[in-house]
Amino acid sequence: MTIHKYDFLIIGSGAAGLLAAHRLAASGRVAVLTKRSPEISNSNLAQGGIAAVTSAEDNFDLHIADTLRTGAGLSDPRIVRLTISEAPARIQELVALGARFSLKNGVFELGLEGGHSRRRVLHAADATGREIERALLEACRADKNITFFPYFSAVDLILKGRPARTRPARNSCLGAYALEESTGKVHSFLASTTLLASGGAGKVYKYTTNPDVATGDGMAMAYRAGLGLVNMEFVQFHPTCLYHPQEKSFLISEALRGEGGILRGEDGEAFMKNYSKYQELAPRDVVARAIDSELKRTGAECVYLDMTHLKAAFLKKRFPNIYAKCLGLGIDITKKPIPVVPAAHFFCGGVQVDEHGRTAMPGLYAIGEVSHTGLHGANRLASNSLLEACVFSHRAAEAIKAEPRLRGEARPAHWSTGNARPPDEAVIITHNWDEIRTLMWNYVGIVRSDKRLARAGARVKIISEEIAMYYWDFFLTRDLLELRNIACLADVIIRAARRRKESRGLHYTVDYPKTSDRFLKPKAVHRYAR
C-alpha cells in the first residue's frame, strides 16, 4: 500500500475544491482526489449562474431578503449577510482567474431566476459552471504545488483514535483512505488539513440532475467518523429536468423561466397561476410541488416548458447549449415546448461547519454542497450554490493558512484487507442500488407521509445490513463504496424527515401540512443516536 503525505488534502474537484486548492497552493503541497477526471462535478453542470449584487439597481439587503424568504425561516441571518456581502469580491477573483461571464454593452449581463426580486445572476451563456471549472482547472493545473489523483475514490477518513460516539472533537482528522480504481489498491493520503469538497448526493434518488459521481461520499465519511449531518431532510428537487428516453439527467435551467418560460400541462393550459402569485418565478420548492401535483392529478408523465413565444434568435444566443441538446433530440425549443419533470438536484443539509468551513473535528473542513453553513435554510435560492462554494472555499483557505499546522500528527496509517476476497456476485450491488434509489424516489420524494417514511426506513435498514456484510467480506470496488454511501445517506434522510413533524420549505408531508415554531433550529442526525 502506498502512503502519500501532503500539507493539504482536498476531496473533490468542483468549484469549492478547486478554488481552495488554488488559494492553498502558495502555502504548501496540495493533493486533489477525484473519482473520475477532474472536470466531472456538479459545479461543471451548473447552467444558470452565480448570484451576486453587481448592479446599481440591486443591493445587499434585497439579496439577503430574497435568500431569507426562500429559506423559510431556517437560514442563519449572520451567514446569509456575510456570504452576500462578500460575493462581489469572489466574482472579481473568478474574473481575475480567467472566468468569462456574458457581457452586454461592456457590463455583466444579469439573469433573473425564481425567488429573486432583481436581475443579479451572472452567467456564461447557459454553461456557467463549465466556464468557472475551466478557469479554475487551468489555474490549478499550472501550479506545481497541486497534484491531481483522478480515478481515486475516497473510502473513509483517517482518524487519530477511533470514531467517538458523542464527542468527535476529541479526535482529529489525519487524512483519508482512497481506492485506486485501476489497481483496486487502497492508498493512505495523510495531510495536516483535509477538506471535504465532494459535493452532494443526488444519486440517492432514481431521478436526478446530478452526475454519476454525486453519491454523497464526503457526507457519509464524516457521518461514519462521528460528525452530525444537519437538515438532511431538505432535498431540493429541481422543477425542470428534461424528460426524454435518451437523456436521464439533463437540466433545463431555472433561467428559462426567468426569461419568460411558461409551464403548461398536456392540455396546453398554464397552471402555475393556480399555485403561486409569483407563477413561474416562485421558489423551486413551490414549482416542484406544483408540477408533482399536476402529474398526479392528470396521470401525465411530464409537463411542458413553453418558450415558443420568445424570439428564436434570443433563445439561441441566451441558451445555446440547451438549444443544441434539445435540437439533437428532435426538440426545437423555438417551435416546440420542452417536456420536463422534477428531479433531485441539491442538498441544503450536510456536514455542520462554522463561518470558515471548519467542522467540529480538528484538521477537517467541509466546503460546498457537502457542508451545512446555514445559508440555504429549508430551501436554496437559485444560483446561491456556486456563490456559497466560492465564499466558503475562500474563507476556509484563509482560516487554514492562519492556523498552526498539526505537525507530527500525520504518521503512516495502513489499510487492512483482513480476510476479504474478490467479489462473487455483482448483481447484489446492482439490485440494492436500484432498490434504494427507487424507494427513496417513491417514499421520500417531493411529497412525504409518515407511512411512506416508515416503509422506507424499514427497508433501508435491511438493505444496509446486507451491504455491511458484503462490504467486509469482499475487496473494495467503486460501485460497492458508492452503494455503501447512498445507503448511509438514505437512512439519514429518512431519520431526519421522520423527526420533522411539520411542512417547511423542501420538506412537505401530508400528515403535518403546517409549519411549527418547534422546528426553527437546525436538526442534526448522528451515527450513534437513534
Secondary structure, DSSP 8 states (H G I E B T S, - for coil): --EEEEEEEEE--SHHHHHHHHHHGGGS-EEEEESS-TT-SHHHH--S-EE---STT--HHHHHHHHHHHTTT-S-HHHHHHHHHHHHHHHHHHHHTT----EETTEE-EE--TT-SS--EE-STT-HHHHHHHHHHHHHHT-TTEEEEETEEEEEEEESS---SS-GGGS-EEEEEEEETTT--EEEEEEEEEEE-----GGGSSSBSS-TT-S-HHHHHHHHTT--EESTT-EEEEEEEE-BTTBSS-B--HHHHHTT-EEE-TTS-B-GGGT-TTGGGS-HHHHHHHHHHHHHHH--S-EEEE-TTS-HHHHHHH-HHHHHHHHHTT--TTTS-EEEEEEEEEES-EEE--TTSB-SSTTEEE-GGGEE-SSSTTS--TT-HHHHHHHHHHHHHHHHHHS---TTT--------TT-B--S-HHHHHHHHHHHHHHHHHHSSSSB-HHHHHHHHHHHHHHHHHHHHHHHHB---HHHHHHHHHHHHHHHHHHHHHH--S-BTTB-BTT--S--GGG-S--EE-TT--
